[in-house]
Amino acid sequence: MLLKKIESCTAHAGVIGLGYVGVSLMVAIAGAGFRVTGIDINPEKIERLKRGISDVPDVPDTILGPLIASGQIQVTTDYRVLSELDTINICVPTPLNENKTPNMQFITAAVEQIAQYLHSEQLIILESTTYPGTTEEIVLPMLQPNFNKKIVEADCSTTPPNLSSDPTKSLQVGLDFYLAFSPERIEPGNSTYLMTNTPKIVGGVTSKCTQVAKTFYEQFINKIYTVTSPRIAEMAKLLENTFRSVNIGLINEVALICDRMDLDVWEIIDAAATKPFGFMPFYPGPGLGGHCIPIDPHYLSWQARNYDYHARFIELASEINSSMPEYVLDKVIHALNLHRKPINGSNVLILGVAYKKDIGDTRESPAFEVIRLLLDKGAHILYHDPHVSNIILGEGETFHSQTLTSALIENVDCVVILTDHSTIDYDFILKHAAIVVDTRNATRSVQNGSNKIIKI
């Protein structure tokens, strides 16, 4: 029985999609004693993982390597291994299409493979962020083409009638296999809240599905919070990240207002944050980045339109956040103008291209849009990021991270701080820079050279 295998950690677990979430999850499952097989369509990634090389900064080689070497974790591009697995977590990307509608191709591709090898006593959990209804309206019909909601909601103590003459299509959710949604909650670079001590939301298609999924996560996560359906769990994930998007949009708009009023928005936020109730500080910046906040609200607003509702508040926040790179461009133009220099032909040094401090993750980083805008205006771009050795922009143009020297800083016309990495010496920057545009308040503690700083 699957529950006994899970409780004894003898179940063979699988993870589809070995990106930031998948690798972290794979290691956490293995840490509980499970044998784990990871699956990814990228053969180069699989070869690196087989050598114990992690692409995920939060999972160092020293942790991954021994698990690979011992065979407790195996990785492959071959989906046939699905037939051997007892549990499967789907951790594939869910990007947006060009028109900002959900792109489900990676989920459907993974589920197509699972459907081929689906067998009794198997648990499937979708972790990829998506819109409410995905698990039951897309995933479930692919796994159980004869799905009948009335049967699922009936007393599961008796075996339902076979709805299909094809015996391979007779597996019933909640009876033969189990399906749930449990959103990932990984924050890159967060050393306080890891996978094991971050509460996990679980919503199954049936109560038995929820029970099996909950039992699985209980083996390696401290606290599990169950909800009544996958749709609730899917919506909870979107609420978490839409909350952040909207509040960042609010503070970005306040920053624009403060700029017009010649007020320091950073000092204002610090003052407001002294209130011990009813206020939570958010901070402005050059735009949104990461794999969730710039994307998830669009999933929610898209789904809302399917219910004849226009999510005006959410879309307005997205519009404000998306406009911030243009605002940064205006600040750079203003900074150069103070030194009587045109942006066309000026040398601009970008500090930080990762989407947040002290990590090397560049997914959806606003730095790329800021750099593109500067290049379009004729600026010459150099960058430094201690966590990102090179970036590729546009039609394959490659930029390499420069070593910070006094000569480098003195020979550029403007320094722009887009990511406030802790290892960068901002006193050193201010000592040698002609002018600095600071989008993160990274220079707040600098003692000398404040007259060179232009903040957003």
N, C-alpha and C positions, 0 to 999 in steps of 0.2 A: 504494500500500500504506500502511496506517495507520501502521505503525512508522516509515516514512520521513517521513511528514508530521509525526509527533511529534518525531522527531529533528531535523528542520529547522525546527521551531516554525511550520510552515505549517498545521497542523491548526486547525480551527475548534472552539474549546472552548466548553462551556456549563456553567452552574451553576444548579441549581434550588434556590430558597430563599435569599433575600438578607438573611439576618439576620447575626448577629455572625460566624458561620463563613463563610457564603456570600460576603459582601462581601470579607472578608479573603482568601479563596481566589481570588476573581475577580481581585483586584488583583495577587496573587502570580503567577497564571498569565499575566496581561497583562505583568507585569514581565519575563517570560522572552521576550516577543515574540509570544506567541499572540494571535490575535483572539478575543475572548471575548464571549459573549452571556449575560447574566444573566436569569433568569426568576423572577417572583414573582407571586402572586395578588393582592397588595395594590396597587391602582392609585395610591394616594397615595404609597407608598414609591417606586414606579417613577418617578413625576413628580419627586420630590425627587432621586433618583439621576440622572435625565436632566439636571437642573440642576447636577449635580456636588456635591450636598449629601449628605454621609455621615451615617448614623445611628450609625455605629460609631466610638467615640472613638479606637481604635487605627488607624483609616484616616482621616486628616485630609482635608479638602476639597482641600488643596493637592496631594495625591497623586492622589485620585480625579478631580478636575476635569479636569486635562489629558488623562487617559486617556479620559474621556467626550467631551471636546471634539474629540479627534483621531479618534474613532470606533473606537479599538482596543477599547474596552469599549462595548457596547450593552446596553440593558436593555428588557424588554418583559413584558407579561402574556400574550402570544400564544404558546401552545405549538406552533403550527405550525412555528416556527423549528427545532424538534427535528429535522425532516427534513434540515436543512442541517448539523447538527452532527456532528463526528467524535468528540468526547468529551463525556460528560455526568457531572457530579458532583452527587449528590443530597445536599443539606444542609438538609433540612427538619426541623422540630421533632419530637421524640418524647416527648411529655408522658405523664403518668400519668392514668388514669381516676380517678374518685372513690374506687374501691375499691383504688387503688394497683396496678392491672394495666396492662400496656403499651397505649398508644394508638397504633395503627399507621395511623390514617386518613391522615396526611399523606404517609407513605411510599407507601401503596397508591395514593393519588390521583396522586402524581407518576409512579409506575411505569405506571399506566394510560395516562397521556399518552405516556410514552416508548414503550410497546408499540404505540401507534397509528402511530408514525413510525419505528419501529426499522428499520434498514437494515444491509446488510453493511458490514464494516469500521468498526464503531462500538464505542466503549469506554464502558461504564457503570460508575461507581464509586459505591457507597453510602458516605457519610461519617457519616450520622446515627447517634448512639449507639443501640444496640438489643441485643436478647438473642441469644445464640448460635443460629444456624440461620435467622435472618431472610433473609439474602441467598439462600440455597439453597432455603429452604422457602416463602418468600413472593415475593421478587422474581423469581427465576429461572422459576418456573412461569407467572408473568404474562407474561414475555417469550418464553418457549418452552413453550407448553402441551403439546407432545409430548416434553418433556424425557425422555431416557433415560440414566440415569447410566452404564450399561454402555458406551454408545457414547462418552460423553464421556471415560471412563477408558481407552478403547481407543487404539490408535495413531492419532493425529490427522493422520498423513501422507496418509491416504486419505479420500476423501469418504464419509460414511456414507450409508446408504440413506435416501430420503425417507420419513419416518414419517407424513406427512400428505398428502392429496390437494390440500390448499389450499396453493398456492405461497407465500402470504403468511405461512404458519406454518412454513416449512421452514428458517428460519435456525437454525443450531446453535451453541450456546455453545462457545467455544474454537476454532471453525472459521470462522464467519461474523461473529459479534460476540463481545465480551469483557466479562466481568462480574467485579467484584472488590469487596471491602470494605476500606476504609482509614479507620480512626477519626480524627476530628479531634482535635487536641491543642492547641487555642488556649486560652491563659489570659489573660483580659482584664487589661490593665494591666501585663503582664509585659514590661518593656523589654529584658530580657536574652535570653530565648528567644522568638524570633519564628517565624513559619511556616517560613522558609527554613532556620533552623539547628536546628530541632527534628526529630529523627529521625522518619520516617514508616513506620508498619507497613502492609504490603500483603499481602493474602491473596486469590488468585484462585480461581475455581471450577475452572479447569484450570491447568496449568503455563504454557500460552500466555497465558491471561488474566493471570496474575501477571506474566509478562514484559512484556506491553504496558502494564499499569498502572504497573509499576516504571519503565519507560522514560519514561512520561509525567511522573511525579513527579520523576524525575532532572533534568528540565529546569529546575526551579525550587526544589528542596529538596536540601540538601547530602547527607543520608544516608538511604538507604532500607533498611528491614529487612523481608525477605520471610518469610512463614510459609506453612505447607503448605495452608491452607484459609481461607475466610472465617470459619468458626466459631472458629478459633484467634484471628484478628484481632478478632472481635467480643468474645470472652471476655477478651482482653488488655485491651481498653478498660474493660470492667466491673471487672476486677481492679484497674486503676490507681485508679479512683475509689472502689471499695469499700474498698481499702486506706486511703485517706484518711478515708472515713466511719467506719470501724471505729476508727482511731486517734484521731480527733476524739471519737468516742463514749467511748473509754477515758479521754482526758484530761478530758472533761466530767464523767465519773463521779468521777475523782480530785478534780476541783474541788469537787464536792458533798461528798465525804468530808472534804476539807481544810476546807471551810466549817464542818462539824460539829466538827472538831477545832481550830478557830481557828488554822489554819496558812495561810500565804500561798502559794497554789499557783504563782503566777508566780515567786517566788523559788526554789521547789522545782524548777521546770522549768529555770530558768537554771543551777541547781547540777548537775542531772542532765546537762544538755547539755554540760558540760565533759568528759564521757567521750568520747574520740575514736573509739570503736568501740561497736557494739551498741546505740546509742541514737539516735533521731531525734526532735527536739523537735516536738511539736504543741501547740496552744494552745486553751484553752477559749473559749467565746463565747456569744452569745445564741441560737445555733442555726445551722443550715446554710443556705447560700444558693448561688445560681448555677444554671446550667442542667444541671449534671452530678451533683455529689455528693449532693444531696437526692433525686435521681431514680434514678440508675443502679443502686444496690444493690437497689432494688425490682425492677428488670428481672431481676437475677440470682436473687433469692430466689423470684420468680414462676416462672422457668424451672426452678429446682431442684425446686419442687413438682410440676412436670410429670414429673419423674423420681423421684417419691416420696421426696424429701429435704426436710427442714425445715431451712432455713438459720438456725438459732437464733442464732448469733453475730452474723450480719449484721443480723438483725431486731432483736436486742437493742440494738445500736449505734444503729440508726435510732430505736428507742423512746426511748433516752436523749437523743439529739440533738433529737428532736421535743419533748421535755419542757423544754428550756432556756428558751423564752419564759416559761413558767409560773414558773420559778425566778427569772427577771429581775423578773417582776411581784412576787413575794414580796419581793425585795430593795428594790424601790421602795416597797412598803407599809411595810417595816421602816424605810427611810430617813425617810419622812414621819412615821412613828410616833415616831421620835426627836425630832422637832420638834413633837410633839403635834398633828399634822394628819391628818385622814382623807384617804384617796385620793379619795373622792367630793367633787368640787368643787375639788380641787387643780389648779394649773396645772403641767403637766409639759412641759419642753423636751427634745425628742429631738435628739441630735446624730448625724447620719448615718443615712440610710435605704438606701444602696446596700449590696449584700451583702458587699463587701470595700472596703478602703481605696483612695482616690485614683482611683476610677472612678465612672461614673454608672449602672452596671448594677444594676437592682433585681430581676432575675429570682430568684424564690423567696427574696427577702430575709427574714430572720427579723424585721426591723424591723416589717414589716407585721403579723405575728402579735402582737408585743409591743404595738404601738399599739392593735390591736383589743382585746386583753385590758385595757389601761388604759382605753379608752373604755367597755368593758362595765362597768367598776368606777366609772364616773362622772367620770373625770379629764378635764380640758380639755387638749387636745394642741396644741402648737406644735412645729415642727421646723426645723432648719437643716441643709442639705447643699449644699456649694459645687458639687456635680456634678449635683444633681437639683433642678430648679426647682419641680416640683409632683408630687404623687402623688394617686391616686384610690383611695379605700378603700370597701369595702362596696357600698352601693347607689348609687355614683356621687358620694360626698362628696369634694370636692377640697380638698387642703391645699397651701399654698404655702410655699416655703422662706422663712424669716424672716432678715433681716439681723441679725447678731450685734452687739448694742450692750450697753453696761453696763446701760441701763435695762431692756432685755428680760430679761437674765439675772437682775437683781435682783428683777424682778416675777414670777418663777416660783418655785414651791415646791420643785422638784427638777429637776435636769438629769440626763439619762440618755444616756451615751455608748454608742451601738450600733455605730457605724462610726468607726474611728480615722483619719479623714482627716488627712494631714500638714499641710494648710494651716490647720487650726484651732489657734488660740493657746490651749492648755490652761492656761497660767499666767493668762491673762486670764479664762478661765472660772472658775477657782478663786478668783480675786480677788473676783468679784462674785456667785458662786453661794452659796446657802444650804447646799446639800448636793448631792453628785454621786455617782451610781451609775455606776461604770466597768466595763463588760463586756469591755473590750479591753486593759486595762492601759495606756491611752493617757496616763495621768497619771503614769507612773512617774518621769519626770524633773522633775516640778513641784517647785519649791523650797519654796513656801509654801502653806499651806492643806491639808496632808495630813490634818488632823483632819476635813475635810469629805468625805473620799472613802470610799465603800463599794465594795469590789471584789467580783467574783464569784470 
